[in-house]
């Protein structure tokens, strides 16, 4: 068609000479530079993104910080980046992989954790980690509820198999393929003994603590006690396995309780470690405290009395007159007392403690206790005594004055008191330091003015 549009480019007139070649070369050069610049720009742009990444040291610090705040899964991600960035020896890599597995186990991801423990021992067999890896792998299978797989795993790991040379290699119990020997049972009992006595170690004098420890240890030598301990432990193992099989450990409430128990246990263990050996009290401390507080260590005075209860002072004076003439106290009490019990007993016998100044049968009457303890045995007080019940004629039958306790008798009591006080002071000081270190603030004013929600609102929630 004549009217069809022509999209062809008009050809320029050809020019003779080298000018055309030079221009073409220059254009190609410019084009090449432009393409190279575009590629370099793209490359540098990608690289700029990588340059904002953290260094190996920063990644390690980040992972530790996240783990310390219980963000275990996030900490594992930081460790992954650290492995990719840092140049580690095989032992360092094995240790890092172990740490990642431990964090995943704390994050309730036993299946993932298991892989890292396997990788750790494959990268390098670190002697220090061998026993820990065995225990962690066992814990992974238990948490995952894979007890059949655990049985085969234990069979392959010789660390769980007793050797024939062991003196206590007799098998006392079995949990699937895992065998518990007499020697292992003994070690468990020793651990239990340490746990039971740890809280008393700082509160008792060394000789008393050692005596207590030996007494408890002797109980564990009893076969019946050992059997009872083993039975309880196996029952707990069976119940725990069934709970894991039913995934009770995945329940949110139970997780929170376990976390709370873990926090309390770790806090207590750290506190014990920090205060170990610092709450000791020596003999000089005990003696000094005793000398300064002797009045607190007295056996109270005691007196045995009989009394005749009358409703008027005239009757009391009449009874006292008869007694002063030599009549028998029991006879006068039976004839005149208005208290039936006193009549039958011939004058009710009661005990009196001077420090309390309270007289059984009379109550608290000012000055009477002092008069009783100032009297001799088998004498009648010269004047009747008035109480809320009436008038009393009192016969002092015997008097035992207050007696100061000897240091030997109260030494252990003082030791415990001083040790406990010192522990409390050190504990308060340590906690204050840690509260400051982690910027922990308790707003007491807010707590004190906060009112609990009404019962109806609580039920709706």
Beta strands, then each sheet from edge to edge (+ up, - down):
strand 1: 171-175
strand 2: 178-181
strand 3: 298-299
strand 4: 302-310
strand 5: 348-353
strand 6: 358-359
strand 7: 379-380
strand 8: 385-387
strand 9: 390-400
strand 10: 403-404
sheet 1: 1+ 2-
sheet 2: 3+ 10-
sheet 3: 6+ 5- 4+ 9- 7+
sheet 4: 6+ 5- 4+ 9- 8+
end
